[in-house]
Amino acid sequence: MIPKYRDKWRFIENSLELISRDNIIEVINAAYFSTGYPEPEILFYNNPLIAIQEVTCIKDFKIYLGRDIHIKFYKRVFEHLEYGLKQQLDANLFIRLRNQTLYTEYPYYSTNDKPQICYFSHSIINCLREQIIADLEKTNAELEYSDVLYFTSNFTRPAEWAAWACMFDFCISVLKCHYDKRKWQVIQQLIQNSGFLFMYENVCIAINRPSKLSYDEENLLHGDEEPALQFADGYDIYANHGKSPFVS
């Protein structure tokens, strides 16, 4: 039964459908509530580079945005749900389910004799970060590196949680594990309805999904002499088998 759940969540992970502003406002507000924060101001942009360029023009932008809360959200919501499910399963079963979620063939983990291809992509956010840093060095050289890191270290793509969501879904739907309904709903809705996020205490910056995603045979972000990822406004991201060409 796991293959059915893998296919379901990989399809969601790779969706190129533009986000609905009404949906994402509701989802972000629920995510902040679940983390113990009031509803934030929400800013919308078509790509992360223009978002950083425009927000850093705001006077005292770090005070305006507030503290980075994406790790706190992850711990209070995502890891809380994971811990609750893990406590109900034998440790070996939990590991076996995790491996069968990630890999499609026995022994469900990668070895030197039999390397395995991960079923879910996991290289997008790193490639984006590296190119954004390189692009900002060219277009906004006046920005301090610490200012750039204030954004790139906070950059989140909820769709990359799809591998874990697949396992959570199986544990909840098939194994009938007990779970926190509100937190599970928030995780599902973020994966299904958002593109990229910068989560701060006062402001959440929502970036639309890309209009193009290209992978190699190992499900790594890759484009042969063309962008591997492209946003609807034309901002391009290049990658070579999961690695950014801007990494020295």
ZIZIFEN-V670673 format. One record per pair of residues at least 24 apart in sequence whose C-alpha atoms are under 10 Angstrom apart, sorted by sequence separation. I is the first residue (numbers start at 1). J is the second residue. D is the distance in Angstrom with one decimal. If there is no record, write none. Layout:
I,J,D ; I,J,D
//
This chain:
41,65,9.1 ; 128,152,8.9 ; 129,153,8.3 ; 207,231,9.7 ; 208,232,8.4 ; 210,234,9.6 ; 212,236,9.3 ; 213,237,9.6 ; 214,238,9.9 ; 215,239,9.3 ; 216,240,8.8 ; 217,241,8.9 ; 218,242,9.1 ; 40,65,9.5 ; 129,154,10.0 ; 162,187,9.5 ; 210,235,9.2 ; 212,237,9.9 ; 214,239,9.3 ; 215,240,9.4 ; 216,241,6.3 ; 126,152,9.4 ; 129,155,7.7 ; 161,187,8.5 ; 162,188,8.8 ; 165,191,8.6 ; 210,236,9.4 ; 215,241,7.7 ; 216,242,8.4 ; 125,152,9.5 ; 128,155,9.1 ; 161,188,9.4 ; 210,237,10.0 ; 215,242,8.2 ; 18,46,9.7 ; 159,187,9.7 ; 126,155,9.5 ; 158,187,8.1 ; 159,188,9.4 ; 161,190,9.5 ; 162,191,7.0 ; 125,155,7.6 ; 158,188,9.1 ; 161,191,7.1 ; 162,192,9.4 ; 125,156,7.2 ; 158,189,9.4 ; 159,190,7.8 ; 160,191,7.9 ; 37,69,9.5 ; 125,157,6.7 ; 158,190,6.1 ; 159,191,4.7 ; 124,157,8.5 ; 157,190,9.2 ; 158,191,4.9 ; 159,192,7.3 ; 35,69,8.8 ; 157,191,8.1 ; 158,192,8.4 ; 159,193,9.1 ; 35,70,9.7 ; 125,160,8.4 ; 158,193,9.1 ; 159,194,7.8 ; 36,72,9.9 ; 37,73,9.7 ; 124,160,8.3 ; 158,194,7.0 ; 159,195,7.4 ; 32,69,9.3 ; 35,72,7.4 ; 36,73,9.0 ; 122,159,9.6 ; 123,160,8.9 ; 157,194,8.0 ; 158,195,7.2 ; 159,196,8.5 ; 32,70,9.9 ; 35,73,5.6 ; 121,159,9.5 ; 122,160,6.3 ; 157,195,6.3 ; 158,196,6.9 ; 34,73,8.1 ; 35,74,8.8 ; 121,160,7.2 ; 122,161,9.1 ; 156,195,8.7 ; 157,196,4.6 ; 158,197,7.9 ; 33,73,10.0 ; 35,75,9.0 ; 36,76,9.1 ; 120,160,8.1 ; 121,161,9.9 ; 122,162,9.8 ; 156,196,5.6 ; 157,197,6.4 ; 32,73,7.7 ; 35,76,6.1 ; 120,161,9.4 ; 121,162,9.2 ; 122,163,9.4 ; 155,196,7.1 ; 156,197,5.2 ; 157,198,9.2 ; 31,73,7.7 ; 34,76,7.8 ; 35,77,6.9 ; 120,162,7.6 ; 121,163,8.8 ; 155,197,6.0 ; 156,198,6.4 ; 34,77,7.0 ; 120,163,6.3 ; 154,197,8.1 ; 155,198,5.2 ; 156,199,8.2 ; 119,163,8.3 ; 154,198,5.6 ; 155,199,7.9 ; 118,163,9.7 ; 153,198,9.1 ; 154,199,6.8 ; 31,77,8.4 ; 151,197,10.0 ; 152,198,8.6 ; 154,200,8.3 ; 151,198,7.0 ; 150,198,9.7 ; 151,199,9.3 ; 151,200,9.7 ; 155,205,9.7 ; 156,206,9.9 ; 157,207,9.5 ; 159,209,9.9 ; 156,207,10.0 ; 157,209,9.4 ; 102,163,6.7 ; 101,163,6.7 ; 102,164,9.0 ; 101,164,8.1 ; 101,165,9.7 ; 102,166,9.3 ; 98,163,8.6 ; 101,166,6.9 ; 102,167,9.2 ; 98,164,7.9 ; 101,167,6.3 ; 100,167,9.0 ; 98,166,9.2 ; 99,167,9.6 ; 98,167,6.6 ; 101,170,9.4 ; 97,167,7.0 ; 98,168,9.6 ; 97,168,9.9 ; 125,196,9.1 ; 94,167,9.3 ; 97,170,9.0 ; 97,171,9.0 ; 94,171,9.5 ; 49,128,9.5 ; 48,128,8.8 ; 49,129,9.8 ; 52,132,9.2 ; 48,129,9.4 ; 49,131,9.3 ; 50,132,9.8 ; 68,150,8.0 ; 82,164,8.5 ; 85,167,9.9 ; 86,168,9.7 ; 89,171,9.1 ; 49,132,6.1 ; 53,136,8.1 ; 67,150,9.4 ; 68,151,8.9 ; 70,153,9.5 ; 71,154,8.2 ; 78,161,9.2 ; 82,165,9.6 ; 85,168,7.6 ; 88,171,9.6 ; 48,132,7.8 ; 49,133,9.0 ; 52,136,8.8 ; 56,140,9.9 ; 70,154,6.4 ; 62,147,8.6 ; 68,153,8.9 ; 69,154,8.1 ; 70,155,8.4 ; 71,156,9.9 ; 82,167,9.5 ; 86,171,9.4 ; 49,135,7.9 ; 50,136,9.8 ; 53,139,8.9 ; 61,147,9.6 ; 68,154,6.6 ; 70,156,7.8 ; 78,164,9.3 ; 82,168,7.5 ; 85,171,7.4 ; 89,175,9.5 ; 49,136,7.6 ; 53,140,7.6 ; 56,143,8.4 ; 78,165,9.5 ; 81,168,8.4 ; 85,172,8.3 ; 88,175,9.9 ; 52,140,9.9 ; 62,150,8.3 ; 89,177,8.6 ; 88,177,6.9 ; 124,213,9.2 ; 49,139,10.0 ; 53,143,9.5 ; 87,177,9.8 ; 88,178,8.1 ; 56,147,8.3 ; 85,176,10.0 ; 86,177,9.4 ; 88,179,9.9 ; 124,215,9.8 ; 56,148,9.2 ; 85,177,6.5 ; 123,215,9.8 ; 84,177,8.9 ; 85,178,7.0 ; 6,100,9.2 ; 84,178,7.8 ; 85,179,6.6 ; 121,215,8.2 ; 127,221,8.1 ; 2,97,8.6 ; 6,101,6.5 ; 52,147,9.6 ; 53,148,9.8 ; 56,151,9.8 ; 84,179,6.6 ; 85,180,9.4 ; 127,222,9.9 ; 5,101,8.4 ; 6,102,8.2 ; 52,148,8.1 ; 83,179,9.8 ; 84,180,8.1 ; 123,219,8.7 ; 124,220,7.9 ; 125,221,9.8 ; 3,100,8.7 ; 6,103,9.5 ; 81,178,9.8 ; 82,179,9.1 ; 121,218,8.4 ; 122,219,8.1 ; 123,220,6.0 ; 124,221,6.1 ; 2,100,7.4 ; 3,101,7.9 ; 6,104,9.2 ; 52,150,9.8 ; 81,179,6.7 ; 82,180,10.0 ; 120,218,9.2 ; 121,219,5.2 ; 122,220,7.0 ; 123,221,6.1 ; 124,222,9.5 ; 2,101,6.8 ; 52,151,7.2 ; 80,179,9.6 ; 81,180,6.5 ; 119,218,8.1 ; 120,219,6.6 ; 121,220,5.8 ; 122,221,8.3 ; 123,222,9.5 ; 3,103,9.8 ; 51,151,9.7 ; 52,152,9.3 ; 80,180,8.6 ; 81,181,9.2 ; 117,217,8.4 ; 118,218,7.0 ; 119,219,6.9 ; 120,220,8.8 ; 121,221,7.5 ; 3,104,7.7 ; 81,182,9.9 ; 117,218,5.5 ; 118,219,7.0 ; 119,220,10.0 ; 127,228,9.8 ; 128,229,8.9 ; 2,104,9.3 ; 49,151,10.0 ; 81,183,6.8 ; 82,184,9.7 ; 116,218,8.8 ; 117,219,7.5 ; 118,220,9.0 ; 127,229,9.6 ; 48,151,9.3 ; 77,180,9.2 ; 80,183,8.3 ; 81,184,7.0 ; 117,220,9.6 ; 48,152,9.4 ; 80,184,9.9 ; 124,228,9.4 ; 77,182,9.2 ; 78,183,7.4 ; 124,229,8.5 ; 131,236,9.3 ; 132,237,8.8 ; 14,120,9.4 ; 77,183,5.7 ; 78,184,8.1 ; 81,187,9.4 ; 131,237,6.8 ; 13,120,8.2 ; 14,121,8.8 ; 48,155,8.8 ; 76,183,8.9 ; 77,184,8.1 ; 130,237,9.6 ; 131,238,7.8 ; 13,121,8.5 ; 78,186,9.2 ; 128,236,9.5 ; 129,237,9.8 ; 131,239,9.3 ; 10,119,7.9 ; 11,120,9.9 ; 77,186,8.2 ; 78,187,7.1 ; 128,237,6.6 ; 10,120,6.4 ; 77,187,7.8 ; 127,237,7.5 ; 128,238,8.5 ; 9,120,8.8 ; 10,121,8.5 ; 127,238,7.6 ; 128,239,9.0 ; 134,245,10.0 ; 135,246,9.4 ; 7,119,9.1 ; 127,239,6.6 ; 134,246,6.6 ; 6,119,7.9 ; 7,120,9.7 ; 74,187,9.7 ; 124,237,9.4 ; 127,240,9.3 ; 130,243,9.2 ; 131,244,6.9 ; 133,246,8.7 ; 134,247,8.9 ; 6,120,8.5 ; 130,244,6.4 ; 131,245,8.0 ; 132,246,9.4 ; 124,239,8.8 ; 127,242,7.2 ; 128,243,9.9 ; 129,244,8.9 ; 130,245,8.5 ; 131,246,6.0 ; 123,239,9.2 ; 126,242,8.5 ; 127,243,6.2 ; 128,244,7.9 ; 130,246,6.1 ; 131,247,8.4 ; 125,242,10.0 ; 126,243,8.0 ; 127,244,4.9 ; 129,246,9.8 ; 130,247,6.6 ; 123,241,8.9 ; 124,242,7.3 ; 126,244,7.8 ; 127,245,8.5 ; 130,248,9.9 ; 123,242,5.3 ; 124,243,9.0 ; 127,246,8.5 ; 122,242,8.3 ; 123,243,7.4 ; 124,244,9.4 ; 127,247,8.8 ; 121,242,9.0 ; 123,244,9.3 ; 73,199,8.8 ; 70,197,8.9 ; 72,199,9.9 ; 70,198,7.6 ; 71,199,9.1 ; 69,198,8.9 ; 70,199,5.4 ; 68,198,8.2 ; 69,199,5.8 ; 70,200,7.2 ; 68,199,6.2 ; 69,200,5.3 ; 70,201,9.1 ; 67,199,8.6 ; 68,200,4.5 ; 69,201,6.0 ; 65,198,9.7 ; 66,199,9.3 ; 67,200,5.4 ; 68,201,6.3 ; 69,202,9.6 ; 65,199,8.8 ; 66,200,5.5 ; 67,201,5.2 ; 68,202,9.3 ; 70,204,10.0 ; 65,200,5.7 ; 66,201,4.8 ; 67,202,7.8 ; 68,203,9.6 ; 69,204,9.8 ; 64,200,9.4 ; 65,201,6.6 ; 66,202,5.3 ; 67,203,9.3 ; 68,204,9.8 ; 64,201,9.3 ; 65,202,5.3 ; 66,203,7.2 ; 62,200,9.3 ; 63,201,9.8 ; 64,202,7.0 ; 65,203,5.2 ; 66,204,9.9 ; 63,202,8.8 ; 64,203,7.7 ; 65,204,8.0 ; 62,202,10.0 ; 65,205,9.4 ; 13,157,9.7 ; 15,159,8.8 ; 13,158,8.5 ; 14,159,7.6 ; 13,159,4.8 ; 14,160,9.3 ; 52,198,9.9 ; 12,159,7.4 ; 13,160,6.7 ; 51,198,9.7 ; 13,161,8.2 ; 14,162,9.6 ; 34,182,7.8 ; 35,183,9.5 ; 47,195,9.8 ; 48,196,8.0 ; 10,159,8.9 ; 13,162,5.9 ; 34,183,7.0 ; 46,195,9.7 ; 47,196,8.8 ; 48,197,8.8 ; 9,159,8.9 ; 10,160,9.5 ; 12,162,7.7 ; 13,163,8.8 ; 46,196,9.9 ; 48,198,9.1 ; 55,205,9.4 ; 11,162,9.4 ; 31,182,9.5 ; 45,196,9.8 ; 9,161,9.4 ; 10,162,6.8 ; 30,182,8.8 ; 31,183,8.3 ; 34,186,8.0 ; 9,162,5.7 ; 10,163,7.8 ; 30,183,9.2 ; 33,186,9.9 ; 44,197,9.7 ; 52,205,9.5 ; 8,162,9.4 ; 9,163,7.2 ; 31,185,9.5 ; 32,186,9.6 ; 43,197,10.0 ; 51,205,7.8 ; 9,164,9.3 ; 30,185,9.2 ; 31,186,5.9 ; 43,198,9.7 ; 51,206,8.9 ; 6,162,8.8 ; 9,165,7.3 ; 10,166,8.5 ; 30,186,6.6 ; 31,187,8.2 ; 51,207,8.0 ; 6,163,7.6 ; 9,166,5.8 ; 29,186,9.7 ; 42,199,9.6 ; 48,205,9.0 ; 50,207,9.9 ; 5,163,9.6 ; 8,166,7.9 ; 9,167,9.6 ; 27,185,9.3 ; 28,186,8.5 ; 31,189,9.2 ; 48,206,8.7 ; 49,207,9.8 ; 6,165,9.4 ; 7,166,8.9 ; 27,186,6.8 ; 30,189,9.5 ; 31,190,8.1 ; 40,199,9.2 ; 41,200,9.6 ; 47,206,9.1 ; 48,207,6.3 ; 5,165,9.2 ; 6,166,6.0 ; 9,169,9.3 ; 27,187,9.2 ; 30,190,9.6 ; 40,200,8.2 ; 41,201,9.4 ; 42,202,8.9 ; 43,203,7.4 ; 44,204,8.8 ; 45,205,7.5 ; 46,206,8.5 ; 47,207,5.7 ; 48,208,8.8 ; 5,166,5.8 ; 6,167,8.4 ; 27,188,9.6 ; 28,189,9.1 ; 40,201,7.1 ; 41,202,6.4 ; 42,203,5.8 ; 43,204,6.4 ; 44,205,6.0 ; 45,206,6.4 ; 46,207,5.5 ; 47,208,6.6 ; 4,166,9.5 ; 5,167,8.0 ; 27,189,6.3 ; 28,190,7.6 ; 39,201,9.3 ; 40,202,5.1 ; 41,203,4.7 ; 42,204,4.9 ; 43,205,4.8 ; 44,206,5.0 ; 45,207,5.0 ; 46,208,5.2 ; 47,209,8.4 ; 3,166,9.7 ; 5,168,9.9 ; 6,169,9.8 ; 26,189,9.4 ; 27,190,6.4 ; 38,201,8.6 ; 39,202,8.1 ; 40,203,4.9 ; 41,204,6.3 ; 42,205,5.8 ; 43,206,6.0 ; 44,207,6.0 ; 45,208,6.6 ; 46,209,7.9 ; 47,210,8.2 ; 2,166,8.3 ; 5,169,7.4 ; 6,170,9.4 ; 27,191,9.9 ; 37,201,7.3 ; 38,202,8.3 ; 39,203,8.7 ; 40,204,6.2 ; 41,205,8.4 ; 42,206,7.0 ; 43,207,8.5 ; 44,208,7.7 ; 46,210,8.5 ; 2,167,8.3 ; 5,170,6.9 ; 24,189,8.5 ; 27,192,9.9 ; 28,193,9.8 ; 37,202,8.7 ; 39,204,9.3 ; 40,205,9.5 ; 4,170,9.5 ; 23,189,8.8 ; 24,190,7.8 ; 27,193,7.7 ; 28,194,8.9 ; 2,169,9.7 ; 23,190,9.7 ; 26,193,9.9 ; 27,194,8.4 ; 32,199,9.0 ; 2,170,7.0 ; 24,192,9.6 ; 25,193,9.8 ; 32,200,9.7 ; 1,170,8.4 ; 23,192,9.9 ; 24,193,6.1 ; 25,194,9.7 ; 28,197,9.5 ; 32,201,8.7 ; 23,193,6.8 ; 24,194,6.2 ; 23,194,8.7 ; 24,195,9.3 ; 28,199,9.2 ; 2,174,9.5 ; 21,193,9.2 ; 32,204,9.4 ; 1,174,8.6 ; 19,192,9.1 ; 20,193,7.3 ; 21,194,9.3 ; 19,193,6.0 ; 20,194,8.4 ; 17,192,9.9 ; 18,193,8.8 ; 19,194,6.1 ; 29,204,9.4 ; 12,188,10.0 ; 15,191,9.9 ; 17,193,9.1 ; 18,194,8.7 ; 19,195,6.9 ; 28,204,7.8 ; 15,192,8.4 ; 17,194,9.8 ; 18,195,8.2 ; 28,205,9.8 ; 13,191,7.2 ; 14,192,10.0 ; 15,193,9.6 ; 17,195,9.3 ; 28,206,9.0 ; 9,188,9.9 ; 12,191,7.5 ; 13,192,7.7 ; 16,195,8.9 ; 25,204,9.7 ; 12,192,6.3 ; 15,195,9.3 ; 12,193,9.4 ; 25,206,9.1 ; 9,191,9.2 ; 13,195,9.8 ; 24,206,8.2 ; 9,192,9.3 ; 47,230,9.2 ; 48,231,9.5 ; 47,231,6.4 ; 21,206,9.2 ; 46,231,7.0 ; 47,232,8.3 ; 50,235,9.2 ; 46,232,7.1 ; 47,233,7.6 ; 49,235,8.3 ; 19,206,9.4 ; 21,208,9.5 ; 46,233,6.6 ; 47,234,8.9 ; 48,235,9.1 ; 19,207,8.8 ; 20,208,9.1 ; 46,234,9.4 ; 47,235,6.9 ; 18,207,9.9 ; 19,208,6.0 ; 46,235,8.9 ; 47,236,9.5 ; 18,208,6.3 ; 19,209,6.7 ; 17,208,9.0 ; 18,209,5.7 ; 19,210,10.0 ; 16,208,9.3 ; 17,209,6.9 ; 18,210,7.9 ; 16,209,6.0 ; 17,210,8.2 ; 18,211,7.9 ; 15,209,8.0 ; 16,210,6.0 ; 17,211,7.5 ; 14,209,9.5 ; 15,210,8.8 ; 16,211,5.4 ; 14,210,9.6 ; 15,211,9.0 ; 16,212,6.8 ; 15,212,9.5 ; 16,213,7.9 ; 14,212,9.5 ; 15,213,9.1 ; 14,213,7.6 ; 14,214,9.8 ; 18,232,8.9 ; 16,231,9.6 ; 16,232,9.9
//
